[in-house]
Amino acid sequence: MKKLAADEISEKRLKSVSAGLINRLPLTVLLDNVRSLYNVGSIFRTSDGVMIQRLILAGYTPTPPRKEIEKTALGSTASVPWSYTRDPLEPLQELKSAGVRICCLEQTDTSVPYVDVQKRDFPLCLVVGNEVAGVSPSLIGQCDFAIEIPMFGTKHSLNVAVAYGIAVFHLSRVWREPANH
C-alpha cells in the first residue's frame, strides 16, 4: 500500500467523472441560519465531496466570497452550485411542488436515525439548522420527516458541519449503492 499523491488522486477522480461513473447526488441542501463562516466553508467542501445537486444558503447564513469561508471550503464554492435566499420557505415550497421530499437533520419527537433513509426517499432536500437553535420550527413544519444522529455521551448534539458530513456521506452511500446490496 502506498499513499496516492495529489495528482494521482485528481487523475483517478477525473477518469471516474469523465467515464460517467460519478453523477451529482439528487440532493439539495438548505442551510437555515448557519452563522459560522467556517462551518459554511466546511459544508461547501463536504458538499463537493459527495457532489450534491445544489446548496441553498438561507436567512443570515453568510455567502461567498469571504476569506473565512474559503479557508475551509478550499475552492469548493466554485464547484458546488449554490444560491442565496432570505426566505427559506420559498425554495422549500418549490422543491415540494417538484416532488422532492423535504427532510431536516434535527432531533424531533418523530425523528428517525439517519441510517433509516432509503433510496426511495430521493430526490431529497436536507435542511440543516443553526449551530445553537437548530432548524427553525417553521421549516420543521414543512418537512416530510426528520433524521437524527444518535448521541451516546453527555452532549446531545454535534457541530453542524460534522453532523452534516456524517449525514450526507450516508445519503450518498444509500443513493449510490448498487441495488443488489
C-alpha positions in Angstrom: 0.0 0.0 0.0 1.2 3.5 -0.8 -0.4 6.9 -0.3 -1.5 8.5 -3.5 -0.1 11.8 -4.5 -2.5 14.7 -5.1 -2.1 14.5 -8.9 -2.8 10.7 -8.8 -6.0 11.4 -6.8 -7.1 14.1 -9.3 -6.4 11.8 -12.2 -8.4 9.0 -10.7 -11.3 11.3 -9.9 -11.3 12.8 -13.4 -11.4 9.4 -15.0 -14.4 8.4 -12.9 -16.3 11.6 -13.7 -15.5 11.6 -17.5 -16.5 7.9 -17.7 -19.9 8.8 -16.2 -19.3 6.7 -13.1 -19.9 9.7 -10.8 -23.0 11.9 -11.2 -24.5 14.6 -8.9 -26.4 13.2 -6.0 -30.1 14.1 -6.3 -29.8 16.1 -3.1 -30.5 19.8 -2.4 -29.2 21.1 0.9 -30.7 24.2 2.6 -28.7 25.8 5.4 -31.1 27.6 7.8 -29.3 30.5 9.5 -25.9 28.8 10.0 -23.9 31.6 11.5 -20.2 30.4 11.3 -18.3 31.3 8.2 -16.0 28.3 8.9 -19.0 25.9 9.2 -20.4 27.2 5.9 -17.0 26.7 4.2 -16.7 23.2 5.6 -20.2 22.4 4.4 -19.2 23.6 0.9 -16.2 21.3 0.9 -18.2 18.3 2.1 -20.9 19.1 -0.5 -18.3 18.9 -3.2 -17.0 15.6 -1.8 -20.4 13.9 -2.4 -21.3 16.1 -5.4 -24.7 17.4 -4.2 -27.0 18.9 -6.7 -27.4 22.3 -5.0 -26.7 24.2 -1.8 -29.1 26.9 -0.7 -27.9 29.4 1.8 -30.8 30.9 3.7 -31.6 33.6 6.2 -28.4 35.1 7.8 -26.2 32.3 6.6 -23.1 34.0 5.2 -22.3 33.7 1.5 -19.1 33.7 -0.6 -16.9 35.4 -1.3 -15.5 35.6 2.2 -11.9 34.6 3.2 -13.2 32.8 6.2 -15.5 30.6 4.1 -12.7 30.0 1.5 -10.3 29.0 4.3 -12.3 25.8 4.9 -14.0 25.5 1.5 -10.7 25.2 -0.3 -12.2 26.4 -3.7 -15.3 24.3 -3.5 -17.5 27.4 -3.6 -16.7 27.3 -7.4 -17.6 23.6 -7.8 -20.8 23.4 -5.8 -23.9 25.0 -7.4 -25.3 27.4 -4.8 -27.8 30.2 -4.3 -28.9 32.5 -1.6 -32.4 33.3 -0.3 -33.5 35.4 2.6 -36.8 33.4 2.9 -36.1 29.6 3.1 -39.8 28.8 2.8 -39.9 29.8 -0.9 -37.3 27.2 -2.2 -38.8 24.5 0.1 -42.2 25.0 -1.4 -40.8 25.0 -4.9 -39.0 21.8 -4.2 -42.0 20.2 -2.7 -44.2 21.0 -5.7 -41.5 19.4 -7.9 -41.9 16.1 -5.9 -38.8 16.5 -3.8 -39.1 15.1 -0.2 -38.0 17.5 2.5 -36.1 16.2 5.4 -34.4 18.0 8.3 -31.4 17.0 10.3 -32.9 17.6 13.7 -34.0 15.9 16.9 -37.8 15.9 16.9 -40.5 13.9 18.5 -40.7 11.8 15.4 -37.2 11.8 14.0 -35.6 8.6 12.9 -32.0 7.5 12.8 -30.2 8.9 9.8 -29.4 5.3 8.7 -33.1 4.7 8.1 -33.1 6.9 4.9 -33.7 4.7 1.8 -33.2 5.2 -1.9 -37.0 5.7 -2.4 -36.7 8.9 -0.3 -34.8 10.6 -3.2 -34.9 13.2 -4.7 -34.4 14.8 -1.3 -33.8 18.2 0.3 -31.9 18.1 3.5 -32.5 21.1 5.8 -29.6 21.8 8.3 -30.0 24.4 11.0 -28.3 26.9 13.2 -25.5 25.9 15.5 -27.4 26.7 18.7 -31.1 26.8 17.8 -31.1 24.1 15.2 -33.7 24.1 12.4 -36.4 26.7 12.9 -39.9 25.4 13.8 -41.4 27.0 10.7 -39.1 24.9 8.5 -39.6 21.7 10.6 -43.3 22.2 9.8 -42.5 21.9 6.1 -40.6 18.7 6.4 -41.8 15.3 5.4 -39.6 13.7 8.0 -36.6 14.3 10.3 -33.4 12.4 10.8 -31.1 12.4 13.7 -27.7 11.1 14.6 -27.9 9.0 17.8 -25.8 10.5 20.6 -24.5 8.4 23.5 -22.3 10.8 25.5 -23.1 13.7 27.8 -23.6 16.1 24.8 -26.8 16.0 22.9 -25.5 17.2 19.5 -22.5 17.6 17.2 -21.0 20.6 15.4 -23.3 21.4 12.5 -20.6 20.8 9.9 -19.6 17.4 11.5 -23.3 16.3 11.7 -23.8 17.3 8.1 -20.7 15.3 7.0 -22.0 12.2 8.7 -25.5 12.5 7.3 -24.6 13.5 3.7 -22.0 10.8 3.2 -24.5 8.2 4.4 -27.1 9.7 2.0 -24.5 9.4 -0.8 -23.9 5.8 0.0 -27.6 5.0 0.1 -28.1 6.6 -3.3 -25.0 5.2 -5.0 -25.1 1.7 -3.6 -25.9 -0.9 -6.2 -29.5 -2.3 -5.9 -28.3 -5.8 -5.1 -26.6 -4.8 -1.8 
